Amino acid sequence: MAEKKKEAVPEEEVVTGEIEEPEKSKKVEEKPTIDVESWNPKTGLGKRIKNREVTSFKEIVESGLNVMEPEITDLLIPNISTDLLMIGQSKGKFGGGQRRVFRQTQKKTQEGNKPKFATCAVVGNEDGYVGIGFGKSKETVPAREKAIRNAKLSVFRIKRGCGSWQCSCKEPHSIPFKSKGKCGSAEITLMPAPKGVGLCVEKECAKILKMAGVKDIWSKTKGQTKTKVNLIKACIAALENLNSTKTKPEYAKDLGMVEGGINE
């Protein structure tokens, strides 16, 4: 009996090791790989990046240049990841269909119904940079590719910090102060929260905040929040308003404010 107990212990250790390995491989697969030599840039900014005159995305944001090629964000932000937001709804009785990625609309003509599919994508590196894009096409795959491309062209950086009076850690796990955003009748208010609270916000807005690198936040919404497109645009407007608010350097140190990445 004693020999059987000794043999059972290493078997459990081997099983736990096999379970941890695929989790690491999934993270590596999300990182996009681009061959710089085979890339032929069409804009002046792309040529400067290929010649290594511009080496960081921070220089592009501070200079106010427009990104016109999605390969620029893939090169300067190598650990970027993408996700699709649930803005549509499948058919169901009494409007009870499940949420889905594609939002379908139809146009009535003499020839018949002409459907179109719209989708929304979010892009970020979970360290201060996030972007959102919309795409529409007659088929699902082109609509998804358009949304991801437009999201990479609209990447911007946000301010993070610790603005909650319940937490004075001075780490960029939340936002430094309250911010509001509105689109149509949908209005959202983002408020700083202490550590351990999590993302207390609507599911699709939580995906955007997670891509931006925000870990703890409180929120309050008003209006017709069932229209997800307006709520998503209101959340982006609230994040952009963080950059437009000016703060003194003394207060920025107390709030642990960081603009963009932590190690920039």
N, C-alpha and C positions, 0 to 999 in steps of 0.2 A: 504493500500500500504506500509506503514512503517513497518508493521509486516512481510511482505514478504521479504523485503530487509534484515531484521535482520536474518531471517532463511537462506538466501543464503550465508552469510559469513561463517558460520561454515562448510557448505557442501563443499566449496572449500578447506578449510584447511584439511578436512578428506581425500579428494582425493589426495592431494599432499603428505600426509603421507603414503598412500598406495603405491604410486609409488616409494618412496625412499627405502622401506623395501626389495624388491627383489634384489636390487643392492648390498646390504650388504651380503645377503645370497649367491650370486654367488661367491664372493671372498672367503667365508669360504669353499665352496665345492671344490675349486681348491687345497686346502692344502691336501697333502697326509697323511694318517694315517697308522702307522705301529705299530704292537704289538711287543715290544722288547722281551718279555718273550717267545713268540712262534718262534722268529727268531733264526735260527741255523747258525751262521757264519762259513764259511769254511776257511777263511784266518786268519793269525795272527793279522792283523789290525782290522778285524771285531770282533775278540774275545776281543781285548783290548778295543774297543768301547763299547761292551756289558758289560764289567766289569767296565766301566766308568773311565778307565785310560786315554782315549783321549776324550775330551769333545767339541772340536771345530774343524772346518774344516781348520782353520788357522794353527794349529799344523801340520796337514798332509802336507799342501803346503810348509811350512818352512822346514820340515824334509825331503822332497823329496820322500815320500812314494807313491806307486802306488795304486790307488783305483781299486779293482778287483770285488767289489760287489756293485750293484746299491742301496742296502738298506743303505749303509753308507752315501751317499749324502742325502737320504730322512730323515735320523735321525739327521744329523748334520746341515742340511739346511732345516728346517721344512716348510718354506714359499716358497718353490721352485715351479715353474710352468713350463709347457711344451707348445710347439707350433710347428706346422709343416710348412715347407717352401714350396712354390710353385716352384718346379723344373721340373715338367712335363707339358705336353700339350696334350689336347684331340684332337681327329681327327676332321678336318674341311676342307672345301674347300680352296684350294690355301694356305694351311698352316695357316689358320686363326682360329684354335681352341682355346678355352679358356684355361687358365693356370689351372693346378690342382696339387694336392699334389704328386701323384704317377707318376713316369717316367717309361713307359712301353717299353720293348725291346723284340724282338723275335729271336728265333734261328730256322733256316730252317733244317728239318730232313726228312728222308724218311717216317716217321710216320705222319708228319705234323708239324705245328708251335708250338713251346714251348715258351710261354710268361713268362716273369719275370717282377717283379715290384720293383722299387727302390724308396726310400723316404729319406727325410732329416728332422731331428728334432733338435730343439734348446731348451735348458734348462737354467733357470736362476732365481734369486731371486730379480732382479731389484735393487741390492745393491752391485755391484762389483764382482759378481760371475756369470759365464756363461759357457756353454758347448754345443758342437755340435756333432751330430753323424749321420752316414749313415747306412741304412739297406736295404737288398735286399733279396727277396724270390719269390717263385712261386705264392704266394697269397698276398693280400693287408694287411691283419691284421698281419701276422707274420713279414712282412717288417716294419710296423709301430712300433711294439713292439721292434724289434731289434734296430731301430733307436733311440728310447727313451732310451733304456738300454745303448747303446753306448754313448749317449749324457751325461748320468749321470756318466759314467766312465771317461769322459774327461773334467770334470769341472775344470776351472782355474780362477784365480782372475786377475783383470785389475787395472790399475792406472787411477784415475779420478782427475779432478781439474778444474781450470778456467785459461786457457792459452791465452785467447783473450785479445788484448790490448784495446778493446772497453768496456770491463767489468772487474772490479777489485774487485769482491765481495768475492773472496777467498772461494767459495763454490764448491763442487764436482758435478757440473751439466753438465760439458763437459769433454774434455780430456786436459791434461796439455800442450801438444805440438803436432806438426804435426807428423804423422806416415804413412808409406807406407806398402802395402802388394801386393804380386803378385802371381798368379797361372796361368800357361800357358801364354796366351796373355792378360788375364784380369788383370788389375792393378788398384788399388784404393788408393787414398790418403785421409786420414781423417784429418781435420783441426779443431781446437777449435773455438767455436762460442759464442757470448754473450747470455745472458738470453733472452728468448722469440723467438729465431729464430726457434727452433724445430729441427727435424731430417731431414735435407736437403740431403737425400741420397736415393738410390734405395729402393723399398718397402721391399724386403726380407732382405736386410742389415739393414733396420730400425728396423725390428723385433728383430734381434740379438742385436743391440745397446740398444733397449728398455729393453730387458731381462738383459743386463749388467748394467743398471742403468744410461745410458747416456741420457740426455734430450735435449741437444742442440749441433748441430754439422754441419759443412760444409764438402763437399766431392767433389772429382774430379776423374773421371774414364777414363781409356784408354783401347784400345784393343777390343776384341770380348766379350762384356758384356752380350750378349744374352744367352751365355752358363752360366746359373745360378749357376751351381755347382762350376765352377772355380771362379766366382765372390764371392760366399759365402766363399770359402776357402781363397781367397785374403783378405776378410774382417776380418776373424779370424786371419790371419797372421799379419795384421796391428794392431790388439788388442794385440797380443802376443809380438810384437815389442815394445810396450809401456813398458813392464816389463824389457826388455833387455837393455833399455837406462838408463844409470846411471845419477843421478842428485845430486848436492850438497844439503845439508840440508837447506842452506840459500835460495836457489831458490825454494826448495820444499814448504817452508812456504809462500813465495810470491805467488806461484801458487795455494795454498790451496790443495796440492796433498794428496790424500788418496789412499792407496793400499788395496783393498778388501772392507769390510763393513765400514760404518762410525763409528759405535759404538764399533768396535773391539779394 
